[in-house]
């Protein structure tokens, strides 16, 4: 089967940094991660094998999760956290290691600067996403989560706003909401904060070509940037989101000649390369090429190039 391996793929720089921090920290136990270090269960399980425990309970904020950690080292995930989280962790006597993505830190700094200048913040993001929660908790009274146009209509049109966003949001969704805000509110500044890795991947998947029969997006179903890649590809292609080669259904390949493969920014390159290699050797009429390879867990944390 012919395969177009879309570039870039594999870990983004923020994920590489977070994983390296966790691996280094694992040498001195106990070590805890406040929430999923990145949204990929394979990475979480691989780190647990090194003794790095993830503290993550649905419905609990990062601040509340700290109640479950009483000693040792706590790692702040790539999604970032509020100043309150850092303060509480240090007050409990924990050793705090910050693995926040630099793009997230940049957004937090922007928000703090604009709040001092009297702005209120319209934050385009996903309800319940840790990056959005961390940003909004900076000042929950002055920072408003925007998930749809109706949220903008609830704002006081006389106030001064600046719009920023969760870094993994779709470029196209952010643009649409920004345009609506400009046409609805009297004073709005735009500060779109999409990370480079997200932007390039979304643009690449948007322009994969008319000759592609089927698209596979490799990534965790909880990964927002992976979901968005699948959504963009699905606008005009037959698309499947899979976590690994084990999730690939052979039946969907029937009659297909050319596939495209991309991945989320927190997807191990090893898993994506397995999918690419399998598809490249796949022959619908040769059952021997239908046998899927096993996953070697020790390769999950490798910093392979896509």
SULMO-V796676 format. One record per residue. N is the residue number from 1. PHI is phi in radians with two decimals (* if undefined). OMEGA is omega as a letter, one per 40 degrees, with the letter a starting at -180 (999 if undefined). NEAR is the number of other C-alpha atoms within 8 Angstrom. Layout:
BEGIN
<<N	PHI	OMEGA	NEAR> <N	PHI	OMEGA	NEAR>>
END
This chain:
BEGIN
<<1	*	i	10> <2	-1.41	a	8> <3	-2.28	i	11> <4	-1.82	i	8> <5	-1.53	a	8> <6	-1.27	i	11> <7	-1.87	e	8> <8	-1.50	i	9> <9	-2.65	a	13> <10	1.55	a	15> <11	-1.08	i	14> <12	-1.41	a	10> <13	-1.10	i	6> <14	-1.16	i	11> <15	-1.25	i	13> <16	-1.00	i	10> <17	-1.08	a	10> <18	-1.11	i	14> <19	-1.14	i	10> <20	-1.08	i	8> <21	-1.10	a	9> <22	-1.15	i	11> <23	-1.10	i	10> <24	-1.17	a	7> <25	-1.16	a	10> <26	-1.11	a	12> <27	-1.27	i	6> <28	-2.29	a	6> <29	-1.50	e	10> <30	-1.44	i	10> <31	-2.29	i	14> <32	-2.19	i	13> <33	-1.95	a	14> <34	-1.44	a	15> <35	1.58	i	11> <36	-1.19	a	12> <37	-1.00	i	14> <38	-2.53	a	11> <39	-1.44	i	9> <40	-2.74	a	13> <41	-1.16	i	7> <42	-1.13	i	7> <43	-1.19	i	11> <44	-1.01	a	12> <45	-1.17	i	8> <46	-1.13	i	12> <47	-1.23	i	12> <48	-1.10	i	10> <49	-1.11	i	7> <50	-1.56	i	8> <51	1.62	i	10> <52	-1.63	a	14> <53	-1.62	i	9> <54	-1.59	i	12> <55	-1.81	a	11> <56	-2.64	i	9> <57	-2.18	a	7> <58	-0.98	i	4> <59	1.64	i	4> <60	-1.73	i	9> <61	-1.39	i	7> <62	-1.03	a	11> <63	-1.10	i	10> <64	-1.25	i	7> <65	-1.10	i	14> <66	-1.08	i	12> <67	-1.09	a	7> <68	-1.55	a	6> <69	-2.08	a	8> <70	-2.06	i	8> <71	-2.76	i	8> <72	1.53	a	10> <73	-1.91	i	13> <74	-2.08	i	14> <75	-1.81	i	13> <76	-1.40	a	15> <77	-1.25	a	16> <78	-1.04	a	13> <79	-1.33	i	13> <80	1.49	i	16> <81	-2.76	a	15> <82	-1.39	i	10> <83	-1.07	i	7> <84	-1.04	a	7> <85	-1.13	i	11> <86	-1.08	a	10> <87	-1.10	a	8> <88	-1.12	a	10> <89	-1.09	a	13> <90	-1.23	i	10> <91	-1.12	i	7> <92	-1.39	i	8> <93	1.46	a	7> <94	-1.44	i	12> <95	-1.43	a	9> <96	-1.79	i	11> <97	-2.05	a	8> <98	-1.67	i	8> <99	-1.86	a	12> <100	-1.04	i	14> <101	-1.12	a	13> <102	-1.08	i	7> <103	-1.17	i	9> <104	-1.20	i	13> <105	-1.04	i	10> <106	-1.05	i	8> <107	-1.14	i	12> <108	-1.05	i	9> <109	-1.10	i	8> <110	-1.06	a	8> <111	-1.04	a	9> <112	-1.09	i	9> <113	-1.11	a	8> <114	-1.25	i	12> <115	-1.10	i	11> <116	-1.12	a	7> <117	-1.58	i	6> <118	1.61	i	7> <119	-1.39	i	11> <120	-1.84	a	13> <121	-1.91	i	14> <122	-1.75	a	13> <123	-1.86	i	14> <124	-1.40	a	13> <125	-2.88	a	12> <126	-1.87	i	8> <127	-1.00	i	8> <128	1.55	i	6> <129	-1.30	a	8> <130	-1.04	i	10> <131	-1.16	i	11> <132	-1.15	i	14> <133	-1.07	i	12> <134	-1.11	a	12> <135	-1.20	a	12> <136	-1.17	a	12> <137	-1.21	i	8> <138	-1.05	i	10> <139	-2.85	a	7> <140	-1.16	i	8> <141	-1.49	a	5> <142	-1.91	a	8> <143	-1.97	a	12> <144	-1.98	i	11> <145	-1.29	i	12> <146	-1.98	i	11> <147	-1.99	a	9> <148	-2.75	a	7> <149	-1.06	a	10> <150	-1.04	i	6> <151	-1.16	i	10> <152	-1.21	a	10> <153	-1.13	a	7> <154	-1.43	a	6> <155	-1.34	i	6> <156	-1.26	a	6> <157	-1.15	a	8> <158	-1.53	a	7> <159	-1.46	a	9> <160	-1.73	a	10> <161	-2.17	i	11> <162	-2.25	a	13> <163	-1.80	i	14> <164	-2.37	a	13> <165	-2.75	i	14> <166	-1.02	a	13> <167	-1.18	a	10> <168	-1.67	a	9> <169	-1.20	i	15> <170	-1.13	i	9> <171	-0.96	a	9> <172	-1.29	i	6> <173	-1.17	a	8> <174	-1.10	a	12> <175	-1.04	a	8> <176	-1.09	a	8> <177	-1.24	i	10> <178	-1.12	i	10> <179	-1.10	i	8> <180	-1.13	i	9> <181	-1.11	i	11> <182	-1.09	a	10> <183	-1.54	a	7> <184	-1.93	a	9> <185	-1.84	a	10> <186	-1.31	a	10> <187	-2.31	a	10> <188	-2.39	i	11> <189	-1.78	a	7> <190	-1.98	i	8> <191	-2.39	a	7> <192	-1.18	a	8> <193	-2.11	i	10> <194	-1.58	a	12> <195	-1.18	a	9> <196	-1.03	a	6> <197	-1.06	i	9> <198	-1.14	a	13> <199	-1.03	a	10> <200	-1.13	a	9> <201	-1.13	a	12> <202	-1.15	i	13> <203	-1.16	i	8> <204	-1.15	a	10> <205	-1.26	i	12> <206	-1.22	a	8> <207	-2.11	a	6> <208	-1.39	i	9> <209	1.84	a	5> <210	-1.38	a	4> <211	-1.49	a	5> <212	-1.48	i	12> <213	-1.53	a	10> <214	-2.67	a	13> <215	-2.18	i	14> <216	-2.05	i	12> <217	-1.89	a	15> <218	-1.64	a	16> <219	3.01	i	15> <220	-1.29	a	13> <221	-1.11	i	10> <222	-1.56	a	7> <223	-1.40	a	12> <224	-1.15	a	9> <225	-1.21	i	12> <226	-1.19	i	15> <227	-1.02	a	11> <228	-1.19	i	11> <229	-1.07	i	14> <230	-1.13	i	12> <231	-1.13	i	8> <232	-1.15	i	10> <233	-1.13	a	13> <234	-1.28	i	9> <235	-1.14	a	6> <236	-2.56	i	5> <237	-2.36	i	10> <238	-1.42	a	9> <239	-2.13	i	11> <240	-2.31	i	9> <241	-1.73	a	11> <242	-2.27	i	13> <243	-1.44	a	10> <244	-2.83	i	12> <245	-1.03	a	12> <246	-1.13	a	6> <247	-1.58	a	7> <248	-1.33	i	7> <249	-1.53	a	6> <250	-1.00	a	7> <251	-1.08	a	5> <252	-1.28	a	5> <253	-1.54	a	9> <254	-1.06	i	7> <255	1.40	a	5> <256	-1.58	a	8> <257	-1.89	a	8> <258	-2.39	a	12> <259	-2.00	i	15> <260	-2.05	a	13> <261	-2.27	i	15> <262	-2.35	a	15> <263	-2.63	i	13> <264	-1.26	a	16> <265	-1.25	i	13> <266	-1.92	a	13> <267	-1.54	i	14> <268	-0.98	i	13> <269	-1.00	i	15> <270	-0.97	a	10> <271	-1.18	i	13> <272	-1.16	i	15> <273	-1.12	i	9> <274	-1.08	i	11> <275	-1.13	a	11> <276	-1.06	a	11> <277	-1.10	i	8> <278	-1.10	a	11> <279	-1.15	a	11> <280	-1.11	a	9> <281	-1.67	a	8> <282	-1.23	i	10> <283	-2.29	a	9> <284	-0.94	a	10> <285	-1.64	a	4> <286	-2.13	a	8> <287	-0.99	i	8> <288	-1.11	a	5> <289	-1.50	a	10> <290	-1.63	a	10> <291	-1.42	a	6> <292	-1.45	i	7> <293	-1.31	i	6> <294	-1.42	i	4> <295	-1.69	i	5> <296	-1.58	a	6> <297	-1.00	a	6> <298	-1.20	a	6> <299	-1.66	a	7> <300	-1.04	a	13> <301	-1.54	i	9> <302	-1.09	i	8> <303	-1.58	a	8> <304	-1.38	i	7> <305	-1.50	a	5> <306	-1.35	999	8>>
END
